[in-house]
Amino acid sequence: MGFEAHPHRDMEIVTWVLDGSLVHRDSQGDSGVIHPGLAQRMSAGTGIQHSEKNDS
């Protein structure tokens, strides 16, 4: 489950994982796994696409 790649523009996006883990990928070539207790901030001021899915 999660979100397929989708665009954002002129936003600050904060992701905070409470349980499980989440895989993040974006059109800037960044990727990683976010675990409980960690937070991620993504700036989408010039337009970006990203996906977030449960880590399997």
PDB file of N, H, CA, C and O in Angstrom:
ATOM      1  N   MET A   1       0.839  -1.179   0.000  1.00  0.00           N
ATOM      2  CA  MET A   1       0.000   0.000   0.000  1.00  0.00           C
ATOM      3  C   MET A   1       0.881   1.239   0.000  1.00  0.00           C
ATOM      4  O   MET A   1       2.040   1.201   0.415  1.00  0.00           O
ATOM      5  N   GLY A   2       0.314   2.322  -0.469  1.00  0.00           N
ATOM      6  H   GLY A   2      -0.627   2.353  -0.806  1.00  0.00           H
ATOM      7  CA  GLY A   2       1.039   3.574  -0.495  1.00  0.00           C
ATOM      8  C   GLY A   2       0.578   4.443  -1.639  1.00  0.00           C
ATOM      9  O   GLY A   2      -0.537   4.297  -2.140  1.00  0.00           O
ATOM     10  N   PHE A   3       1.448   5.351  -2.049  1.00  0.00           N
ATOM     11  H   PHE A   3       2.354   5.470  -1.642  1.00  0.00           H
ATOM     12  CA  PHE A   3       1.140   6.303  -3.105  1.00  0.00           C
ATOM     13  C   PHE A   3       2.126   6.119  -4.248  1.00  0.00           C
ATOM     14  O   PHE A   3       3.337   6.159  -4.031  1.00  0.00           O
ATOM     15  N   GLU A   4       1.622   5.918  -5.463  1.00  0.00           N
ATOM     16  H   GLU A   4       0.638   5.886  -5.639  1.00  0.00           H
ATOM     17  CA  GLU A   4       2.472   5.887  -6.654  1.00  0.00           C
ATOM     18  C   GLU A   4       3.044   7.286  -6.875  1.00  0.00           C
ATOM     19  O   GLU A   4       2.627   8.237  -6.214  1.00  0.00           O
ATOM     20  N   ALA A   5       3.992   7.415  -7.795  1.00  0.00           N
ATOM     21  H   ALA A   5       4.330   6.643  -8.332  1.00  0.00           H
ATOM     22  CA  ALA A   5       4.606   8.723  -8.075  1.00  0.00           C
ATOM     23  C   ALA A   5       3.533   9.741  -8.454  1.00  0.00           C
ATOM     24  O   ALA A   5       2.677   9.481  -9.300  1.00  0.00           O
ATOM     25  N   HIS A   6       3.600  10.895  -7.812  1.00  0.00           N
ATOM     26  H   HIS A   6       4.295  11.106  -7.125  1.00  0.00           H
ATOM     27  CA  HIS A   6       2.649  11.973  -8.067  1.00  0.00           C
ATOM     28  C   HIS A   6       3.364  13.306  -7.834  1.00  0.00           C
ATOM     29  O   HIS A   6       4.321  13.366  -7.062  1.00  0.00           O
ATOM     30  N   PRO A   7       2.906  14.375  -8.493  1.00  0.00           N
ATOM     31  CA  PRO A   7       3.605  15.657  -8.417  1.00  0.00           C
ATOM     32  C   PRO A   7       3.166  16.529  -7.237  1.00  0.00           C
ATOM     33  O   PRO A   7       2.062  16.394  -6.710  1.00  0.00           O
ATOM     34  N   HIS A   8       4.064  17.415  -6.850  1.00  0.00           N
ATOM     35  H   HIS A   8       4.961  17.524  -7.279  1.00  0.00           H
ATOM     36  CA  HIS A   8       3.784  18.481  -5.886  1.00  0.00           C
ATOM     37  C   HIS A   8       4.501  19.727  -6.376  1.00  0.00           C
ATOM     38  O   HIS A   8       5.497  19.628  -7.093  1.00  0.00           O
ATOM     39  N   ARG A   9       4.010  20.891  -6.000  1.00  0.00           N
ATOM     40  H   ARG A   9       3.201  20.972  -5.418  1.00  0.00           H
ATOM     41  CA  ARG A   9       4.675  22.158  -6.341  1.00  0.00           C
ATOM     42  C   ARG A   9       4.363  23.170  -5.244  1.00  0.00           C
ATOM     43  O   ARG A   9       3.233  23.257  -4.764  1.00  0.00           O
ATOM     44  N   ASP A  10       5.379  23.929  -4.857  1.00  0.00           N
ATOM     45  H   ASP A  10       6.297  23.858  -5.247  1.00  0.00           H
ATOM     46  CA  ASP A  10       5.238  24.978  -3.846  1.00  0.00           C
ATOM     47  C   ASP A  10       4.675  24.432  -2.535  1.00  0.00           C
ATOM     48  O   ASP A  10       3.704  24.963  -1.994  1.00  0.00           O
ATOM     49  N   MET A  11       5.294  23.369  -2.035  1.00  0.00           N
ATOM     50  H   MET A  11       6.082  22.937  -2.474  1.00  0.00           H
ATOM     51  CA  MET A  11       4.845  22.745  -0.781  1.00  0.00           C
ATOM     52  C   MET A  11       6.044  22.322   0.051  1.00  0.00           C
ATOM     53  O   MET A  11       7.133  22.089  -0.473  1.00  0.00           O
ATOM     54  N   GLU A  12       5.831  22.228   1.333  1.00  0.00           N
ATOM     55  H   GLU A  12       4.946  22.418   1.759  1.00  0.00           H
ATOM     56  CA  GLU A  12       6.744  21.560   2.255  1.00  0.00           C
ATOM     57  C   GLU A  12       5.991  20.332   2.740  1.00  0.00           C
ATOM     58  O   GLU A  12       4.877  20.453   3.251  1.00  0.00           O
ATOM     59  N   ILE A  13       6.573  19.168   2.591  1.00  0.00           N
ATOM     60  H   ILE A  13       7.477  19.069   2.176  1.00  0.00           H
ATOM     61  CA  ILE A  13       5.905  17.915   2.952  1.00  0.00           C
ATOM     62  C   ILE A  13       6.677  17.271   4.092  1.00  0.00           C
ATOM     63  O   ILE A  13       7.884  17.056   3.981  1.00  0.00           O
ATOM     64  N   VAL A  14       5.994  16.963   5.181  1.00  0.00           N
ATOM     65  H   VAL A  14       5.014  17.137   5.271  1.00  0.00           H
ATOM     66  CA  VAL A  14       6.612  16.311   6.331  1.00  0.00           C
ATOM     67  C   VAL A  14       5.982  14.940   6.494  1.00  0.00           C
ATOM     68  O   VAL A  14       4.759  14.807   6.528  1.00  0.00           O
ATOM     69  N   THR A  15       6.829  13.923   6.593  1.00  0.00           N
ATOM     70  H   THR A  15       7.822  14.031   6.566  1.00  0.00           H
ATOM     71  CA  THR A  15       6.381  12.552   6.817  1.00  0.00           C
ATOM     72  C   THR A  15       6.961  12.077   8.132  1.00  0.00           C
ATOM     73  O   THR A  15       8.166  12.182   8.359  1.00  0.00           O
ATOM     74  N   TRP A  16       6.110  11.556   8.997  1.00  0.00           N
ATOM     75  H   TRP A  16       5.131  11.471   8.812  1.00  0.00           H
ATOM     76  CA  TRP A  16       6.539  11.039  10.295  1.00  0.00           C
ATOM     77  C   TRP A  16       5.943   9.640  10.425  1.00  0.00           C
ATOM     78  O   TRP A  16       4.723   9.479  10.423  1.00  0.00           O
ATOM     79  N   VAL A  17       6.796   8.638  10.537  1.00  0.00           N
ATOM     80  H   VAL A  17       7.787   8.768  10.539  1.00  0.00           H
ATOM     81  CA  VAL A  17       6.354   7.246  10.607  1.00  0.00           C
ATOM     82  C   VAL A  17       6.127   6.856  12.067  1.00  0.00           C
ATOM     83  O   VAL A  17       7.005   7.035  12.911  1.00  0.00           O
ATOM     84  N   LEU A  18       4.946   6.323  12.352  1.00  0.00           N
ATOM     85  H   LEU A  18       4.233   6.177  11.666  1.00  0.00           H
ATOM     86  CA  LEU A  18       4.602   5.880  13.705  1.00  0.00           C
ATOM     87  C   LEU A  18       4.812   4.380  13.890  1.00  0.00           C
ATOM     88  O   LEU A  18       5.180   3.930  14.975  1.00  0.00           O
ATOM     89  N   ASP A  19       4.575   3.601  12.819  1.00  0.00           N
ATOM     90  H   ASP A  19       4.276   3.967  11.938  1.00  0.00           H
ATOM     91  CA  ASP A  19       4.653   2.148  12.933  1.00  0.00           C
ATOM     92  C   ASP A  19       5.052   1.578  11.572  1.00  0.00           C
ATOM     93  O   ASP A  19       4.617   2.096  10.543  1.00  0.00           O
ATOM     94  N   GLY A  20       5.858   0.540  11.547  1.00  0.00           N
ATOM     95  H   GLY A  20       6.211   0.120  12.383  1.00  0.00           H
ATOM     96  CA  GLY A  20       6.302  -0.041  10.285  1.00  0.00           C
ATOM     97  C   GLY A  20       7.416   0.792   9.676  1.00  0.00           C
ATOM     98  O   GLY A  20       8.131   1.496  10.390  1.00  0.00           O
ATOM     99  N   SER A  21       7.565   0.717   8.376  1.00  0.00           N
ATOM    100  H   SER A  21       6.985   0.145   7.796  1.00  0.00           H
ATOM    101  CA  SER A  21       8.561   1.532   7.684  1.00  0.00           C
ATOM    102  C   SER A  21       8.032   1.902   6.303  1.00  0.00           C
ATOM    103  O   SER A  21       7.172   1.218   5.748  1.00  0.00           O
ATOM    104  N   LEU A  22       8.557   2.989   5.764  1.00  0.00           N
ATOM    105  H   LEU A  22       9.255   3.545   6.215  1.00  0.00           H
ATOM    106  CA  LEU A  22       8.054   3.583   4.537  1.00  0.00           C
ATOM    107  C   LEU A  22       9.222   3.806   3.573  1.00  0.00           C
ATOM    108  O   LEU A  22      10.260   4.342   3.962  1.00  0.00           O
ATOM    109  N   VAL A  23       9.046   3.392   2.315  1.00  0.00           N
ATOM    110  H   VAL A  23       8.203   2.956   1.999  1.00  0.00           H
ATOM    111  CA  VAL A  23      10.064   3.608   1.287  1.00  0.00           C
ATOM    112  C   VAL A  23       9.709   4.867   0.508  1.00  0.00           C
ATOM    113  O   VAL A  23       8.604   4.986  -0.022  1.00  0.00           O
ATOM    114  N   HIS A  24      10.643   5.801   0.439  1.00  0.00           N
ATOM    115  H   HIS A  24      11.541   5.705   0.868  1.00  0.00           H
ATOM    116  CA  HIS A  24      10.462   7.071  -0.282  1.00  0.00           C
ATOM    117  C   HIS A  24      11.349   7.072  -1.513  1.00  0.00           C
ATOM    118  O   HIS A  24      12.519   6.697  -1.439  1.00  0.00           O
ATOM    119  N   ARG A  25      10.790   7.498  -2.659  1.00  0.00           N
ATOM    120  H   ARG A  25       9.840   7.802  -2.719  1.00  0.00           H
ATOM    121  CA  ARG A  25      11.560   7.724  -3.885  1.00  0.00           C
ATOM    122  C   ARG A  25      11.056   9.016  -4.513  1.00  0.00           C
ATOM    123  O   ARG A  25       9.862   9.315  -4.469  1.00  0.00           O
ATOM    124  N   ASP A  26      11.988   9.790  -5.106  1.00  0.00           N
ATOM    125  H   ASP A  26      12.957   9.547  -5.142  1.00  0.00           H
ATOM    126  CA  ASP A  26      11.534  11.016  -5.769  1.00  0.00           C
ATOM    127  C   ASP A  26      12.255  11.237  -7.090  1.00  0.00           C
ATOM    128  O   ASP A  26      13.234  10.559  -7.403  1.00  0.00           O
ATOM    129  N   SER A  27      11.753  12.197  -7.857  1.00  0.00           N
ATOM    130  H   SER A  27      10.958  12.747  -7.603  1.00  0.00           H
ATOM    131  CA  SER A  27      12.272  12.467  -9.189  1.00  0.00           C
ATOM    132  C   SER A  27      13.643  13.141  -9.173  1.00  0.00           C
ATOM    133  O   SER A  27      14.238  13.347 -10.230  1.00  0.00           O
ATOM    134  N   GLN A  28      14.148  13.484  -7.998  1.00  0.00           N
ATOM    135  H   GLN A  28      13.665  13.316  -7.139  1.00  0.00           H
ATOM    136  CA  GLN A  28      15.496  14.041  -7.857  1.00  0.00           C
ATOM    137  C   GLN A  28      16.532  12.927  -7.724  1.00  0.00           C
ATOM    138  O   GLN A  28      17.731  13.199  -7.653  1.00  0.00           O
ATOM    139  N   GLY A  29      16.070  11.660  -7.690  1.00  0.00           N
ATOM    140  H   GLY A  29      15.096  11.439  -7.748  1.00  0.00           H
ATOM    141  CA  GLY A  29      16.971  10.523  -7.554  1.00  0.00           C
ATOM    142  C   GLY A  29      17.211  10.102  -6.118  1.00  0.00           C
ATOM    143  O   GLY A  29      18.039   9.228  -5.861  1.00  0.00           O
ATOM    144  N   ASP A  30      16.501  10.710  -5.177  1.00  0.00           N
ATOM    145  H   ASP A  30      15.829  11.420  -5.386  1.00  0.00           H
ATOM    146  CA  ASP A  30      16.652  10.354  -3.766  1.00  0.00           C
ATOM    147  C   ASP A  30      15.744   9.181  -3.424  1.00  0.00           C
ATOM    148  O   ASP A  30      14.638   9.063  -3.953  1.00  0.00           O
ATOM    149  N   SER A  31      16.219   8.319  -2.539  1.00  0.00           N
ATOM    150  H   SER A  31      17.117   8.415  -2.110  1.00  0.00           H
ATOM    151  CA  SER A  31      15.390   7.221  -2.036  1.00  0.00           C
ATOM    152  C   SER A  31      15.904   6.831  -0.663  1.00  0.00           C
ATOM    153  O   SER A  31      17.057   7.085  -0.313  1.00  0.00           O
ATOM    154  N   GLY A  32      15.024   6.210   0.105  1.00  0.00           N
ATOM    155  H   GLY A  32      14.087   6.004  -0.180  1.00  0.00           H
ATOM    156  CA  GLY A  32      15.420   5.766   1.430  1.00  0.00           C
ATOM    157  C   GLY A  32      14.246   5.161   2.164  1.00  0.00           C
ATOM    158  O   GLY A  32      13.103   5.226   1.711  1.00  0.00           O
ATOM    159  N   VAL A  33      14.549   4.570   3.306  1.00  0.00           N
ATOM    160  H   VAL A  33      15.478   4.517   3.674  1.00  0.00           H
ATOM    161  CA  VAL A  33      13.534   3.949   4.150  1.00  0.00           C
ATOM    162  C   VAL A  33      13.416   4.768   5.426  1.00  0.00           C
ATOM    163  O   VAL A  33      14.417   5.067   6.076  1.00  0.00           O
ATOM    164  N   ILE A  34      12.194   5.128   5.779  1.00  0.00           N
ATOM    165  H   ILE A  34      11.380   4.885   5.251  1.00  0.00           H
ATOM    166  CA  ILE A  34      11.926   5.914   6.981  1.00  0.00           C
ATOM    167  C   ILE A  34      11.329   4.963   8.017  1.00  0.00           C
ATOM    168  O   ILE A  34      10.332   4.291   7.753  1.00  0.00           O
ATOM    169  N   HIS A  35      11.943   4.913   9.184  1.00  0.00           N
ATOM    170  H   HIS A  35      12.753   5.459   9.398  1.00  0.00           H
ATOM    171  CA  HIS A  35      11.527   4.004  10.262  1.00  0.00           C
ATOM    172  C   HIS A  35      10.796   4.774  11.363  1.00  0.00           C
ATOM    173  O   HIS A  35      10.879   6.001  11.407  1.00  0.00           O
ATOM    174  N   PRO A  36      10.083   4.077  12.250  1.00  0.00           N
ATOM    175  CA  PRO A  36       9.382   4.757  13.348  1.00  0.00           C
ATOM    176  C   PRO A  36      10.315   5.668  14.141  1.00  0.00           C
ATOM    177  O   PRO A  36      11.458   5.318  14.435  1.00  0.00           O
ATOM    178  N   GLY A  37       9.799   6.832  14.474  1.00  0.00           N
ATOM    179  H   GLY A  37       8.870   7.116  14.235  1.00  0.00           H
ATOM    180  CA  GLY A  37      10.565   7.805  15.237  1.00  0.00           C
ATOM    181  C   GLY A  37      11.365   8.762  14.365  1.00  0.00           C
ATOM    182  O   GLY A  37      11.908   9.747  14.866  1.00  0.00           O
ATOM    183  N   LEU A  38      11.444   8.484  13.067  1.00  0.00           N
ATOM    184  H   LEU A  38      11.003   7.684  12.660  1.00  0.00           H
ATOM    185  CA  LEU A  38      12.153   9.377  12.152  1.00  0.00           C
ATOM    186  C   LEU A  38      11.153  10.254  11.417  1.00  0.00           C
ATOM    187  O   LEU A  38      10.001   9.867  11.223  1.00  0.00           O
ATOM    188  N   ALA A  39      11.592  11.420  11.016  1.00  0.00           N
ATOM    189  H   ALA A  39      12.528  11.735  11.174  1.00  0.00           H
ATOM    190  CA  ALA A  39      10.767  12.327  10.228  1.00  0.00           C
ATOM    191  C   ALA A  39      11.534  12.699   8.969  1.00  0.00           C
ATOM    192  O   ALA A  39      12.765  12.709   8.959  1.00  0.00           O
ATOM    193  N   GLN A  40      10.803  13.000   7.919  1.00  0.00           N
ATOM    194  H   GLN A  40       9.803  12.991   7.927  1.00  0.00           H
ATOM    195  CA  GLN A  40      11.401  13.440   6.664  1.00  0.00           C
ATOM    196  C   GLN A  40      10.722  14.738   6.234  1.00  0.00           C
ATOM    197  O   GLN A  40       9.502  14.869   6.327  1.00  0.00           O
ATOM    198  N   ARG A  41      11.526  15.700   5.759  1.00  0.00           N
ATOM    199  H   ARG A  41      12.518  15.594   5.684  1.00  0.00           H
ATOM    200  CA  ARG A  41      10.980  16.935   5.212  1.00  0.00           C
ATOM    201  C   ARG A  41      11.423  17.042   3.770  1.00  0.00           C
ATOM    202  O   ARG A  41      12.603  16.885   3.457  1.00  0.00           O
ATOM    203  N   MET A  42      10.469  17.311   2.894  1.00  0.00           N
ATOM    204  H   MET A  42       9.511  17.439   3.148  1.00  0.00           H
ATOM    205  CA  MET A  42      10.769  17.454   1.479  1.00  0.00           C
ATOM    206  C   MET A  42      10.245  18.796   0.997  1.00  0.00           C
ATOM    207  O   MET A  42       9.074  19.120   1.190  1.00  0.00           O
ATOM    208  N   SER A  43      11.121  19.578   0.365  1.00  0.00           N
ATOM    209  H   SER A  43      12.073  19.315   0.208  1.00  0.00           H
ATOM    210  CA  SER A  43      10.720  20.846  -0.230  1.00  0.00           C
ATOM    211  C   SER A  43      10.373  20.601  -1.694  1.00  0.00           C
ATOM    212  O   SER A  43      11.146  19.986  -2.428  1.00  0.00           O
ATOM    213  N   ALA A  44       9.217  21.081  -2.109  1.00  0.00           N
ATOM    214  H   ALA A  44       8.589  21.581  -1.513  1.00  0.00           H
ATOM    215  CA  ALA A  44       8.772  20.897  -3.494  1.00  0.00           C
ATOM    216  C   ALA A  44       8.489  22.260  -4.110  1.00  0.00           C
ATOM    217  O   ALA A  44       7.444  22.460  -4.729  1.00  0.00           O
ATOM    218  N   GLY A  45       9.404  23.185  -3.945  1.00  0.00           N
ATOM    219  H   GLY A  45      10.253  23.023  -3.443  1.00  0.00           H
ATOM    220  CA  GLY A  45       9.192  24.548  -4.430  1.00  0.00           C
ATOM    221  C   GLY A  45       9.201  24.695  -5.934  1.00  0.00           C
ATOM    222  O   GLY A  45       8.512  25.560  -6.474  1.00  0.00           O
ATOM    223  N   THR A  46       9.979  23.855  -6.631  1.00  0.00           N
ATOM    224  H   THR A  46      10.539  23.152  -6.193  1.00  0.00           H
ATOM    225  CA  THR A  46      10.068  23.985  -8.084  1.00  0.00           C
ATOM    226  C   THR A  46       9.396  22.833  -8.808  1.00  0.00           C
ATOM    227  O   THR A  46       9.524  22.712 -10.026  1.00  0.00           O
ATOM    228  N   GLY A  47       8.693  21.998  -8.091  1.00  0.00           N
ATOM    229  H   GLY A  47       8.589  22.096  -7.102  1.00  0.00           H
ATOM    230  CA  GLY A  47       8.024  20.853  -8.693  1.00  0.00           C
ATOM    231  C   GLY A  47       8.846  19.595  -8.508  1.00  0.00           C
ATOM    232  O   GLY A  47      10.044  19.580  -8.791  1.00  0.00           O
ATOM    233  N   ILE A  48       8.209  18.546  -8.037  1.00  0.00           N
ATOM    234  H   ILE A  48       7.236  18.558  -7.807  1.00  0.00           H
ATOM    235  CA  ILE A  48       8.881  17.278  -7.802  1.00  0.00           C
ATOM    236  C   ILE A  48       7.828  16.174  -7.848  1.00  0.00           C
ATOM    237  O   ILE A  48       6.654  16.418  -7.566  1.00  0.00           O
ATOM    238  N   GLN A  49       8.242  14.977  -8.198  1.00  0.00           N
ATOM    239  H   GLN A  49       9.195  14.778  -8.427  1.00  0.00           H
ATOM    240  CA  GLN A  49       7.353  13.818  -8.093  1.00  0.00           C
ATOM    241  C   GLN A  49       7.950  12.886  -7.060  1.00  0.00           C
ATOM    242  O   GLN A  49       9.168  12.725  -6.985  1.00  0.00           O
ATOM    243  N   HIS A  50       7.087  12.272  -6.264  1.00  0.00           N
ATOM    244  H   HIS A  50       6.098  12.403  -6.325  1.00  0.00           H
ATOM    245  CA  HIS A  50       7.594  11.306  -5.285  1.00  0.00           C
ATOM    246  C   HIS A  50       6.579  10.200  -5.070  1.00  0.00           C
ATOM    247  O   HIS A  50       5.392  10.351  -5.361  1.00  0.00           O
ATOM    248  N   SER A  51       7.077   9.078  -4.548  1.00  0.00           N
ATOM    249  H   SER A  51       8.040   8.955  -4.311  1.00  0.00           H
ATOM    250  CA  SER A  51       6.194   7.977  -4.157  1.00  0.00           C
ATOM    251  C   SER A  51       6.578   7.561  -2.747  1.00  0.00           C
ATOM    252  O   SER A  51       7.738   7.669  -2.351  1.00  0.00           O
ATOM    253  N   GLU A  52       5.610   7.093  -2.006  1.00  0.00           N
ATOM    254  H   GLU A  52       4.668   7.005  -2.327  1.00  0.00           H
ATOM    255  CA  GLU A  52       5.823   6.566  -0.661  1.00  0.00           C
ATOM    256  C   GLU A  52       5.006   5.294  -0.542  1.00  0.00           C
ATOM    257  O   GLU A  52       3.799   5.290  -0.783  1.00  0.00           O
ATOM    258  N   LYS A  53       5.681   4.207  -0.164  1.00  0.00           N
ATOM    259  H   LYS A  53       6.662   4.210   0.031  1.00  0.00           H
ATOM    260  CA  LYS A  53       5.015   2.911  -0.053  1.00  0.00           C
ATOM    261  C   LYS A  53       5.487   2.196   1.196  1.00  0.00           C
ATOM    262  O   LYS A  53       6.596   2.429   1.678  1.00  0.00           O
ATOM    263  N   ASN A  54       4.634   1.321   1.717  1.00  0.00           N
ATOM    264  H   ASN A  54       3.734   1.132   1.325  1.00  0.00           H
ATOM    265  CA  ASN A  54       5.034   0.494   2.840  1.00  0.00           C
ATOM    266  C   ASN A  54       6.236  -0.357   2.433  1.00  0.00           C
ATOM    267  O   ASN A  54       6.279  -0.876   1.318  1.00  0.00           O
ATOM    268  N   ASP A  55       7.201  -0.499   3.325  1.00  0.00           N
ATOM    269  H   ASP A  55       7.166  -0.077   4.230  1.00  0.00           H
ATOM    270  CA  ASP A  55       8.370  -1.332   3.075  1.00  0.00           C
ATOM    271  C   ASP A  55       7.948  -2.790   3.234  1.00  0.00           C
ATOM    272  O   ASP A  55       7.338  -3.166   4.235  1.00  0.00           O
ATOM    273  N   SER A  56       8.280  -3.602   2.236  1.00  0.00           N
ATOM    274  H   SER A  56       8.776  -3.296   1.423  1.00  0.00           H
ATOM    275  CA  SER A  56       7.841  -5.012   2.339  1.00  0.00           C
ATOM    276  C   SER A  56       8.930  -5.945   2.733  1.00  0.00           C
ATOM    277  O   SER A  56       8.698  -7.148   2.854  1.00  0.00           O
TER     278      SER A  56
END
